[in-house]
C-alpha cells in the first residue's frame, strides 16, 4: 500500500479510509468503472494498481495479501483469474481517471475511474480489399437503366 497521507483522510480516520478504499476497489473490480469524487479516485488509483499487480503474480501469498484488503472472495477470484492475466504484458497504468464535472447536489468535483483495456498485439496490416468482379457490371447496369429511363422520357 502506498505511504499513508498525513492530515485528513477522506473525511474520517485512517481505519475508515482503509474501508472506503477497500470498498471502492471492490466496486471497481466488479464493474470495471465507477463514478466517485476526484479525491477518492486519486486515492484509489495506487491502491487498486497495487492489488492488480498482486493479481498478476497469481501465487498463494499474493492471494492472501489481497484477501486481507478485499474480503469478497468472488471479487478476489475475478481479480486473479480475469483482471490479472488481462494485464500480464502491461508494466503498469491499469486505471484511468476522467474528470466529469461537478456533482449536482453539492458541486463536488466528480470523476470516473476505470480499468483500461489491456494492450493487444498489433494486428497485421490488412490487405487492401479489392472490388468484387460484380462492381463494374453493376455500374454498367446502372448506366443502362439510366439510358433506358431517358429514352422512355423522350418518347
C-alpha positions in Angstrom: 0.0 0.0 0.0 1.3 3.5 -0.7 2.5 5.7 2.1 -0.4 6.9 4.1 -1.2 10.6 3.8 -1.0 13.0 6.7 -3.9 15.1 7.8 -7.5 14.5 6.8 -8.2 11.0 5.5 -11.2 11.3 3.2 -13.3 12.9 5.9 -12.6 10.5 8.8 -9.9 8.4 10.4 -7.3 6.1 8.9 -9.4 2.9 9.6 -12.4 4.4 7.8 -10.2 5.4 4.9 -8.9 1.8 4.6 -12.5 0.6 4.5 -13.5 3.2 1.9 -10.6 2.3 -0.4 -11.3 -1.4 0.0 -15.0 -0.9 -0.9 -14.1 1.3 -3.9 -11.6 -1.2 -5.1 -14.2 -4.0 -4.8 -16.7 -2.0 -6.8 -14.0 -1.1 -9.4 -13.1 -4.8 -9.9 -16.7 -5.9 -10.1 -18.0 -3.2 -12.5 -14.8 -2.1 -14.4 -15.6 1.5 -13.9 -17.1 3.6 -11.0 -18.1 7.2 -10.6 -16.8 8.9 -7.5 -15.2 12.2 -6.3 -11.9 13.2 -7.7 -10.2 13.0 -4.3 -11.4 9.4 -3.8 -10.4 8.4 -7.3 -6.9 9.9 -6.9 -6.5 7.9 -3.6 -7.9 4.8 -5.1 -5.6 4.6 -8.2 -2.3 3.5 -6.4 -4.3 1.2 -4.1 -6.1 -0.6 -7.0 -3.0 -0.8 -9.1 -1.1 -2.5 -6.3 -3.9 -5.1 -6.0 -3.8 -5.7 -9.8 -0.1 -6.2 -9.6 -0.6 -8.8 -6.9 -3.3 -10.3 -9.1 -0.8 -10.6 -11.9 1.6 -12.6 -9.7 -1.1 -15.1 -9.1 0.5 -17.1 -6.3 -1.0 -18.1 -3.0 0.8 -15.4 -0.9 -0.4 -12.7 -3.3 -3.9 -14.0 -3.0 -3.7 -13.9 0.8 -2.3 -10.4 0.8 -5.3 -9.3 -1.4 -7.8 -11.1 0.9 -6.6 -9.0 3.8 -7.7 -5.9 2.0 -10.7 -7.2 -0.1 -12.9 -9.6 1.8 -15.2 -10.6 -1.0 -13.9 -13.9 -2.3 -15.7 -13.7 -5.6 -14.1 -10.4 -6.4 -10.6 -11.7 -5.4 -11.3 -14.7 -7.7 -12.2 -12.4 -10.6 -9.1 -10.3 -9.9 -6.8 -13.4 -10.1 -8.5 -15.2 -13.0 -9.6 -12.4 -15.3 -8.2 -9.0 -14.4 -4.6 -10.0 -13.5 -4.0 -12.1 -16.7 -5.5 -9.4 -18.8 -2.6 -7.1 -17.8 0.1 -9.7 -18.0 2.3 -7.8 -20.5 1.5 -4.3 -19.2 4.1 -2.8 -16.8 1.6 -0.5 -15.0 -1.1 2.1 -15.6 -4.1 -0.2 -15.2 -6.5 2.5 -14.4 -7.7 5.8 -16.0 -9.3 8.8 -14.2 -11.6 11.0 -16.3 -13.0 14.2 -14.8 -16.7 14.6 -15.5 -17.6 17.9 -13.8 -19.3 18.8 -10.6 -22.0 16.9 -8.8 -25.4 18.5 -8.9 -26.2 18.5 -5.2 -23.0 19.8 -3.5 -20.9 20.8 -6.5 -18.2 18.3 -5.6 -15.8 17.6 -8.4 -16.6 14.1 -9.8 -14.5 11.7 -11.8 -14.8 8.2 -13.4 -12.1 5.7 -12.6 -12.0 2.7 -14.9 -9.8 -0.2 -15.8 -8.1 0.4 -19.1 -8.1 -2.2 -21.9 -5.1 -4.5 -22.0 -2.5 -3.9 -24.7 -3.2 -6.1 -27.7 -0.6 -7.3 -30.1 -0.5 -5.1 -33.2 -2.6 -6.6 -35.9 -1.1 -7.4 -39.2 -2.0 -4.7 -41.8 -4.9 -5.9 -43.8 -4.5 -6.3 -47.5 -6.5 -3.7 -49.4 -9.9 -5.0 -50.2 -10.4 -5.5 -53.9 -13.6 -4.6 -55.5 -15.7 -7.6 -56.4 -16.0 -8.5 -60.0 -19.6 -7.5 -60.0 -18.9 -3.9 -59.3 -18.2 -2.9 -63.0 -21.2 -5.0 -64.1 -23.4 -3.1 -61.5 -22.1 0.2 -62.9 -22.8 -0.8 -66.4 -26.3 -1.9 -65.4 -26.9 1.4 -63.7 -25.9 3.3 -66.8 -28.1 1.1 -68.9 -31.1 1.7 -66.7 -30.4 5.5 -66.7 -30.2 5.4 -70.6 -33.4 3.4 -70.8 -35.1 5.9 -68.4 -34.1 8.8 -70.6 -35.3 7.0 -73.7 -38.7 6.4 -72.2 -39.0 10.1 -71.1 -38.2 11.3 -74.6 -41.0 9.2 -76.1 
